[in-house]
Amino acid sequence: MLNAPRIALAICFGLLASSPARAQITNWQLGGNQPWSGQDTVSVMVDFATAEGAIQPVRIEPGTNIISLLENWTTFRQPKELGYIDGERPRIWKWNEGNGDPTENGVVLIDADSSTYNSSKAEGIDKQFFTIDLAVPIPAHTFGFHAPSSGFRSNGTPLRTDSTPAFQISIQQENQGTFDTKGAWALETIVAEPTQNFDANVRINFDQQYVRFFRWVRKFSIIDETALTRITGTSAGQGNQARALLGTISEFEVYGDGFPKRATYRSKITNLGTEQNFGRLFFAATPMRFIDGEAVVTPNAEAFAEIEVRSGRDADPNLYHEYTVTGKEKLVSRDRYEKDLRTGFGRTCASCDFVQRSPRPGMRASITYDSNNWTFWSTPTTQSGLPLNLDSGSFIQVYITLHSARFSDYVRLDSLWIEQAPLLASRVLGEVAVLEDLQPPRGIAQVPLGEEIDFAYDISASFSSADQAGFDAVRIRTGAQANFKKLYIGDAEIAPAEIPATDDGLTIILPQRITNANNAPLRIVFSAEVFELANTFLGEVTSSQAETLPQPIVDGDASDALSTNSLRVLSTSNQQPALLQNLSFSTPVLTPNGDRVHDELRIDYQLFGLPEEVAVALDIYTLDGNRVNSVPQGLQTAGPQTAHWDGRDHNGAILPPGIYLIAVAIQSERSTDTVLRPLGLTY
């Protein structure tokens, strides 16, 4: 199915297609022979039409106003509509916050109609600025604005000649979290700031670059002097206007060439009918390049697809609240929140900033995430065929980002699908505790960092249907190899049927199947080292006899003996641990003679306290500090790790005999840690 220009991906989406080779495992698919269009709740710069059955970013053609390609604009800096997420909707707002008045909020400046415009008003220049958010960074090289095609000012001046005397245009690629700062400050890069302009139709050219934000700011000019009458009081040092400012704008325009830096697609929340377990995510994506007016398959194109998935047990991942008489919050339905309650924000005038009203009944309170019934978005994946590690659910949603790092490159996403299978049990609960402290005072297991500790892992299952087949295998992920000690089924200690080798935890095949008719609680006792400051011993159950999908173990009250109700394990340390510890060599002297005896150096070490993967490199130095080789080890995470070196330099030549310094270097946000050890090399 996959070839050189194709990348595989995996997700499962609302439409099911059975896989005849695996009776219990089916695929939930989107794309291919299933439509993309209409299955989305949000799409920004996504092209549904060019490639049949696939999606790709919209290509920006020279001469096309980019603003006209975007839909669902809002005229507020911070929209109050339910579900608004930064970067999923284009915005244009006037002054600090924007407003809903179509006579001045800018909506007619993006409607591609040169006959519509906002009439100039007699108000301070300090309020005359617009910010345009295209939602995603787009390759742009021109910003323009022009006067209306018809109409007259009150003094008879044709609007088509009503030029803006002075202005500033600035641009910015990403949201840097600075828009809460009020005022007409410039964005990251100023591309134009003329002080005397007589052209009613303005085009500002600049080097093509990815741009998401544009800011147009009206500036004071000597040309304005003839149109202003100073009266008592000042406004930004320039006086109040006795009549409307010069300059009338009909349209803003943005032009460029190529593909956006990213295009986004968020699917509808899809009801699967019954609760399912989820397996791997697959997708088929084709990297492309636009060359001489043609789209060409290009395996090394600088573009890729990134996918996130979440699952739930009801139709809405949010919880909605209303204020009570005492100012506290109570849970209400979305329907009441959306239709009956008033917003908690208000303003005293159209151009005033929003302020929070005092809480009272009938007013909207917070919207929070329903983490009891919905998973958070999965870790973004760019590789097909990887497990999603999602909790089971009867609802699913997908978020797709199509990335481009070059104006001419893009990725076409042909299809995606997710493995799904029926539940093995209605719910499988688990909790973990230190064996010598089953009911810790703080309610969570705490252990010394890097010490081997005995744990008790209790599991209980519940069944709601005879169709739920049960399980006979348990896998626990600890982040490093664990050592099995005991298995209890009910109160009896029983030997496992098998303990397959596992690098990052423990896998146990039970001697009997846990089913609705044979549903004894389990306890697994094992020892493990913890190398992270906070870890979760994720677990899953599955069937060793049937081809189905594993079901996650959910933390909860699995037994009365344990009081943690959690799979979390915290590590304790009196001081911040060194990131790299316990470095050891397989031999003190490397002898690369080709006789397979000490021909290669094995370096073992342990990484501690890392919340995420970090880059690790093996550097080789002479005694005078000259680096003769650097061997990248890729991204590594907390726990035991291994590196290898064959005694060669960066050119592949065997180094001369002598003493060398071997450095294992890690680069993290916290610091850069390097550990050096000497090594002899001889023949």
TORFI-612641 format. One record per residue (C-alpha): residue in one letter; x, y, z. Coordinates in steps of 0.001 Angstrom, whole numbers, plus 500000, padded with zeros to 6 digits. Example, Ala and Ser with C-alpha at 12.3 -4.5 7.8 and 13.67 -1.06 7.14 Angstrom:
<atoms>
torpa/xx/yy/zz
A/512300/495500/507800
S/513670/498940/507140
</atoms>
This chain:
<atoms>
torpa/xx/yy/zz
M/500000/500000/500000
L/502819/502411/500839
N/505424/503508/498338
A/508345/505941/498253
P/506331/509138/498095
R/503757/507976/500599
I/503803/508260/504322
A/501520/506054/506360
L/499285/507433/509099
A/496647/506095/511347
I/493381/507407/512651
C/489878/506018/512823
F/486961/508238/511948
G/483218/507885/512085
L/482547/505586/509161
L/483246/501925/509754
A/484658/499393/507354
S/485169/495819/508473
S/488509/494115/508061
P/487836/490511/507046
A/491199/489269/508327
R/490377/490324/511877
A/486786/489722/512866
Q/486838/491865/516043
I/488994/494705/514739
T/487399/497200/512363
N/488592/500486/510932
W/487063/503904/511371
Q/488036/505791/508240
L/488038/509274/506809
G/489135/510093/503285
G/489714/507664/500448
N/486186/506596/499565
Q/484746/508511/502532
P/484193/512294/502316
W/486276/514878/504165
S/484046/517837/503433
G/481111/518119/505788
Q/482810/515996/508443
D/484639/519025/509896
T/483687/521606/512503
V/486725/523782/511791
S/488922/524020/508716
V/491391/526799/507975
M/493009/527004/504524
V/492033/523413/503671
D/491394/522510/500018
F/488725/519797/499625
A/488358/520009/495844
T/491715/519786/494058
A/492580/516159/494879
E/489589/513821/494825
G/489145/511988/498124
A/491991/513910/499782
I/492658/517175/501578
Q/495598/519530/501166
P/496409/523163/501962
V/494877/525855/499784
R/497354/527170/497231
I/497599/530954/497221
E/497636/532099/493620
P/499385/535352/492664
G/496777/538074/492274
T/494285/536497/494695
N/493428/538523/497781
I/494229/536099/500607
I/491586/537702/502808
S/488912/536486/500366
L/490019/532860/500911
L/489085/532927/504598
E/485617/532508/506069
N/483793/532925/509379
W/485505/536173/510374
T/484980/537722/513796
T/485359/541427/514589
F/486510/540966/518193
R/490016/540423/519527
Q/488706/537877/522012
P/485416/536461/520668
K/482912/535366/523282
E/481308/532706/521090
L/481383/529182/522461
G/484191/527059/521143
Y/486472/529849/519941
I/490114/528725/519872
D/492985/530967/518847
G/494202/530092/515372
E/490972/528431/514248
R/489134/531543/513079
P/490268/534716/511260
R/489777/538038/513040
I/489772/541739/512272
W/489367/544145/515155
K/489459/547903/515562
W/491327/549569/518409
N/492044/547357/521432
E/489143/544922/521471
G/486977/545389/518385
N/483204/545759/518419
G/480019/544544/516820
D/479031/547783/515070
P/479271/547099/511300
T/479589/550833/510580
E/483065/550877/512078
N/484241/547394/513106
G/485996/546546/509838
V/483646/543866/508520
V/483106/545852/505294
L/486879/546157/504847
I/487186/542419/504143
D/484046/541812/502062
A/485704/542162/498602
D/483224/544917/497724
S/484804/548247/496744
S/481496/550082/497143
T/481263/549430/500902
Y/483309/551315/503463
N/483462/552705/506965
S/482764/556430/506979
S/485448/558551/508593
K/484494/559807/512049
A/485524/562754/514148
E/487421/560769/516750
G/490992/560611/517988
I/493722/559218/515784
D/494815/557024/518701
K/491718/554851/518082
Q/492324/554482/514359
F/494042/551135/514027
F/492990/547715/512791
T/494565/544325/513470
I/494041/541478/510997
D/494581/537864/512060
L/494609/535378/509158
A/494424/532493/511710
V/497502/530739/510258
P/500815/532051/508853
I/500491/532528/505104
P/503208/533358/502530
A/502638/537054/501859
H/504568/539744/500013
T/502053/542595/499627
F/499636/544467/501871
G/497259/546962/500336
F/494207/549097/500969
H/492171/551310/498692
A/489455/553940/498767
P/485819/553250/497780
S/484928/553177/494093
S/482060/555624/494538
G/480596/558156/496948
F/481578/561565/498317
R/482718/563124/501549
S/480445/565725/503120
N/482516/568471/501478
G/481988/566966/498024
T/485390/565274/497712
P/485050/562000/495726
L/485844/559093/498014
R/487903/557405/495304
T/490507/560182/495814
D/490270/560320/499623
S/493781/559155/500491
T/495084/558417/503988
P/497855/560969/504705
A/500019/558852/507040
F/499956/555295/508335
Q/502073/552429/509622
I/501923/548797/508467
S/503513/546099/510636
I/503454/542307/510409
Q/504040/539279/512630
Q/504249/535533/512004
E/502810/534065/515227
N/500729/535019/518256
Q/503278/535967/520892
G/500694/536588/523606
T/501133/540376/523495
F/497745/541505/522203
D/496495/542087/525748
T/498765/545149/525745
K/496569/548043/524717
G/497492/550695/522190
A/498637/551048/518602
W/502064/549531/519137
A/503788/548057/516106
L/503953/544328/515514
E/507237/542469/515099
T/508270/543993/511748
I/507343/547411/510344
V/507095/547217/506544
A/505863/550750/505805
E/505477/554084/507620
P/504983/556972/505151
T/504392/560405/506664
Q/502911/562069/503561
N/500771/559910/501304
F/498587/561163/498438
D/497691/557782/496895
A/494167/556520/497607
N/495102/553029/496392
V/498093/551762/498382
R/500197/548646/497797
I/503088/547907/500168
N/505552/545287/498924
F/507983/543404/501162
D/510069/540241/501012
Q/507777/537219/500918
Q/507528/535598/504320
Y/505039/533743/506504
V/502667/536280/508057
R/499647/535729/510268
F/499066/539218/511721
F/498888/542613/510015
R/498368/545895/511838
W/497270/549092/510062
V/497713/552211/512206
R/496588/555721/511232
K/499360/558222/511918
F/499280/562011/512149
S/500640/563915/509145
I/501315/567520/508268
I/498659/567000/505593
D/496106/566634/508383
E/496829/570160/509640
T/494534/571765/507096
A/491687/569443/508103
L/492017/569780/511872
T/490874/572519/514171
R/492392/572559/517610
I/489997/572983/520477
T/490373/572648/524196
G/491783/569286/525216
T/494212/567038/523479
S/494138/563571/522025
A/497496/561865/521740
G/499072/565302/521566
Q/497262/566218/518377
G/493991/567794/519477
N/490431/566654/518899
Q/489085/566616/515391
A/486380/569151/514581
R/485560/567090/511547
A/486228/563614/510223
L/489777/562500/509557
L/491077/562440/506024
G/491170/559061/504323
T/488434/556528/503624
I/489151/552822/503231
S/486968/550351/501363
E/489116/547209/501393
F/492198/545676/502947
E/494138/543291/500699
V/496911/540739/501227
Y/498748/539006/498378
G/501276/536194/498265
D/502277/533016/496472
G/502456/529439/497736
F/501087/527329/500568
P/500378/528354/504176
K/502765/527336/506908
R/499949/525219/508282
A/496366/524338/507459
T/494081/522917/510137
Y/491122/520538/510141
R/489103/519605/513229
S/486530/516899/512688
K/483074/516671/514097
I/482646/514671/517269
T/481559/511325/515865
N/479238/508928/517681
L/480481/505359/517233
G/477278/503883/518637
T/478934/501684/521246
E/482021/502116/523385
Q/485168/500876/521660
N/488826/500203/522375
F/491245/501977/520052
G/494463/500669/518550
R/496812/502149/515990
L/496414/505257/513904
F/497211/504984/510204
F/497226/507528/507440
A/498346/507822/503843
A/499980/511142/503012
T/501859/512295/499935
P/504525/515039/500078
M/504222/517385/497096
R/506003/520345/495504
F/504581/522953/493138
I/507061/523283/490238
D/506485/525426/487132
G/502748/525469/487676
E/502439/521718/488268
A/501997/519678/491456
V/504767/517059/491589
V/505146/514168/494043
T/508347/514972/495963
P/509442/512529/498699
N/511817/515076/500267
A/509330/517950/500251
E/509474/520026/503429
A/505920/519233/504466
F/504202/516724/506743
A/500908/515871/508412
E/500440/515904/512175
I/497453/514268/513829
E/495862/514314/517282
V/492903/512272/518507
R/490695/512312/521581
S/487930/509990/522745
G/484969/510375/525060
R/481931/508720/526546
D/479437/511497/525776
A/478793/514025/523020
D/480473/517092/524564
P/483973/517368/526070
N/483061/520537/527990
L/481160/521289/531191
Y/479125/524497/531421
H/478434/526520/534567
E/476135/529280/535789
Y/476720/531641/538705
T/474597/531148/541808
V/473280/533748/544264
T/476429/533347/546380
G/478745/533811/543395
K/479655/530139/543193
E/479156/528007/540090
K/476684/525252/539293
L/476611/522826/536381
V/474063/523525/533623
S/473342/522112/530182
R/475016/523549/527115
D/471594/524440/525770
R/470838/526631/528792
Y/474338/528106/528787
E/474152/529036/525131
K/470531/530171/524836
D/469394/531411/528251
L/472422/532823/530074
R/473999/536237/529571
T/477701/536692/528984
G/479776/537718/531981
F/481539/540441/530003
G/480205/543839/529039
R/481256/547294/527864
T/479883/550757/528538
C/480388/551975/524960
A/480989/550450/521527
S/484704/551229/521599
C/485290/550605/525310
D/487189/547597/526586
F/485331/544557/527904
V/484992/544305/531685
Q/483880/541389/533853
R/480437/541925/535359
S/479710/540998/538960
P/478616/537330/539153
R/474879/536770/539526
P/472294/534116/538592
G/471474/534044/534909
M/475070/534835/533973
R/477536/532534/532266
A/480306/531239/534495
S/483227/529022/533457
I/483524/526355/530792
T/485747/523509/531978
Y/487015/520306/530403
D/485153/517093/531235
S/488247/515017/531965
N/486163/512323/533673
N/484483/511426/530380
W/486973/512675/527778
T/490644/512076/527198
F/492889/515010/526437
W/494222/515298/522901
S/496763/512577/522185
T/500412/513402/521623
P/500694/514786/518070
T/501958/512070/515733
T/503600/512385/512337
Q/504195/508663/511871
S/501661/506122/510673
G/501001/502847/512431
L/501669/503923/516022
P/499343/503055/518926
L/497153/505935/520042
N/497126/504932/523727
L/493593/506322/524036
D/491059/505387/526663
S/488041/503542/525350
G/485081/505639/524256
S/481939/505837/522174
F/482823/509244/520689
I/485939/510284/518815
Q/487374/513463/517318
V/490432/514145/515157
Y/492577/517258/514759
I/494820/517484/511692
T/497554/520009/510962
L/499122/520054/507495
H/502556/521653/507909
S/504666/523313/505208
A/508164/524704/505777
R/508678/525931/502218
F/506371/528136/500147
S/506230/525627/497274
D/505844/522456/499379
Y/502758/520855/500861
V/501403/517496/501979
R/498291/515811/500577
L/496427/513694/503110
D/494665/510947/501190
S/493030/508997/503998
L/493289/508076/507638
W/491869/505310/509738
I/491908/504071/513337
E/491660/500522/514586
Q/488733/499863/516893
A/487366/496794/518631
P/484661/495936/521193
L/485355/496369/524898
L/486849/493407/526753
A/485117/494609/529931
S/482833/497485/530787
R/485607/499106/532821
V/488982/498023/534193
L/490158/499988/537227
G/493665/500048/538639
E/495667/501675/541422
V/499277/501382/542538
A/501050/501794/545865
V/504379/500995/547445
L/504084/497464/548852
E/505208/498596/552310
D/502865/501607/552290
L/499556/500571/550722
Q/497677/503548/552176
P/500048/506530/552014
P/499013/509589/554076
R/498957/511873/551041
G/497063/509373/548924
I/499759/508883/546287
A/502750/506560/545975
Q/506085/508286/546660
V/509474/506644/546173
P/513156/507645/546175
L/514463/508501/542728
G/516444/505715/541074
E/515976/503078/543803
E/514398/499688/543151
I/511110/499579/545049
D/508433/496899/545440
F/504969/497947/544234
A/501460/496515/544530
Y/499281/497043/541448
D/495622/496169/542066
I/493154/495628/539218
S/489396/495070/539189
A/487090/494660/536201
S/483364/495165/535728
F/481190/493675/532995
S/477870/494891/531611
S/477319/492514/528706
A/477814/488871/527846
D/479450/490060/524631
Q/482400/491408/526606
A/484934/488608/526208
G/487225/489388/529131
F/491031/489172/529211
D/493920/486959/530235
A/496928/489263/529880
V/498077/492400/531689
R/500751/494872/530665
I/502124/497572/532984
R/504402/500335/531701
T/506867/501645/534280
G/509342/503315/531922
A/512051/500727/532627
Q/512258/496971/532963
A/510359/495702/536004
N/510930/492501/537970
F/507929/490275/538671
K/507462/489123/542277
K/503950/487742/542840
L/500498/487383/541272
Y/497307/487181/543310
I/493951/486230/541794
G/491440/486880/544534
D/493205/485956/547772
A/495293/483159/546279
E/498874/483549/545094
I/499095/481900/541673
A/501937/481461/539220
P/501503/483269/535878
A/501153/481192/532736
E/503929/483237/531138
I/505980/486406/531691
P/507137/487667/528278
A/510201/489909/528266
T/509337/493618/528232
D/511826/496496/528109
D/509650/499243/529566
G/507627/497449/532208
L/506002/494095/532831
T/503734/491746/530859
I/501927/488833/532510
I/499836/486084/530912
L/497262/484941/533465
P/496617/481232/534049
Q/492870/481872/533748
R/490651/484309/531896
I/488927/487143/533751
T/485291/487218/532598
N/481887/488150/533923
A/481533/484608/535282
N/485079/484470/536670
N/485776/487983/537889
A/488277/487838/540728
P/490344/490959/541522
L/494047/490921/540655
R/497156/492059/542462
I/500529/492123/540738
V/503601/492658/542900
F/506760/493785/541134
S/509860/495880/541677
A/510953/498791/539513
E/513128/501873/539517
V/511595/505298/538916
F/513704/507735/536929
E/511185/510562/536511
L/509996/513033/539120
A/506410/512126/538229
N/505446/508913/536477
T/502240/507111/535597
F/502290/503320/535571
L/499905/502996/532648
G/498382/499576/532195
E/496233/497652/529755
V/494537/494286/529543
T/494159/492146/526456
S/493564/488630/525192
S/496454/486315/524378
Q/494132/483905/522548
A/492159/486244/520259
E/493148/489028/517914
T/491656/492102/519508
L/492769/495467/520863
P/494077/496139/524371
Q/491820/497980/526797
P/493386/500679/529004
I/493370/500322/532763
V/491732/503444/534205
D/492885/504762/537566
G/490253/504430/540265
D/489243/502547/543395
A/490247/499018/542419
S/490512/497633/545962
D/489924/498541/549600
A/493479/497561/550519
L/494994/500440/548532
S/493972/504063/549040
T/495713/505832/546153
N/492959/505392/543524
S/495690/506375/541092
L/498378/504998/538799
R/500672/507948/539553
V/504025/507524/541260
L/506024/510506/542516
S/509730/510430/543240
T/511315/512279/546139
S/514787/513760/546359
N/516424/516245/548722
Q/518069/517990/545794
Q/517653/518341/542066
P/519104/515125/540626
A/521812/515104/537992
L/520204/514363/534653
L/522817/511740/533730
Q/524050/509191/536271
N/525665/505753/536613
L/527830/505942/533490
S/529734/502713/532828
F/531821/501193/530006
S/531774/497605/528793
T/535596/497649/528809
P/538279/500077/530074
V/540341/499487/526914
L/538919/499373/523389
T/540778/497051/520983
P/539240/497379/517490
N/541305/494570/515920
G/538391/492940/514111
D/538506/489835/516330
R/535114/490604/517941
V/536754/490994/521355
H/536243/494536/522668
D/535862/495745/519064
E/533027/498026/520138
L/532485/500051/523283
R/529100/499783/524988
I/528243/502728/527221
D/525453/502301/529781
Y/523941/505198/531722
Q/520700/506350/533295
L/518737/509539/532659
F/516779/511086/535533
G/514044/513646/536004
L/513210/514244/532352
P/509572/515161/531612
E/510099/514565/527891
E/512593/513213/525374
V/515936/515028/525033
A/518711/514940/522454
V/521752/512869/523453
A/525145/512760/521726
L/528306/510707/522270
D/531365/512957/521811
I/534947/511670/521510
Y/537870/513977/522456
T/541638/513727/522465
L/543390/514718/525694
D/544137/518183/524283
G/540389/518817/523864
N/540086/518220/520119
R/536758/516572/519269
V/537382/513761/516777
N/533861/512355/516534
S/530291/513041/517575
V/527742/510240/517367
P/524097/511405/517774
Q/522013/509006/519854
G/518696/510579/518920
L/515994/511483/521422
Q/516023/509582/524711
T/513841/509691/527791
A/514285/508988/531502
G/515519/505507/532406
P/518373/503158/531439
Q/519986/503972/528087
T/522805/502587/525941
A/525236/504040/523385
H/527932/502402/521219
W/531234/503515/519636
D/533499/501575/517273
G/536758/503488/517810
R/536496/505559/514612
D/536658/509297/513949
H/534094/511413/512100
N/535566/510299/508747
G/535186/506609/509593
A/538929/506035/510118
I/540146/504023/513109
L/541812/506344/515613
P/545457/505830/516634
P/546234/504208/520007
G/546036/506450/523043
I/543805/507786/525783
Y/540552/509440/524738
L/537818/511220/526647
I/534312/509850/526095
A/531539/512371/526771
V/527829/511644/526964
A/526094/514995/526463
I/522390/515711/526882
Q/520584/518904/525966
S/517382/519792/527841
E/515440/522962/528578
R/516690/522790/532161
S/520379/522540/531405
T/523082/520848/529392
D/524665/517916/531231
T/527890/516249/530113
V/529712/513386/531821
L/533320/512598/530777
R/535248/509364/531254
P/538714/508366/529950
L/539101/505314/527711
G/542173/503544/526440
L/542418/502531/522774
T/545045/500030/521625
Y/545623/497182/519145
</atoms>
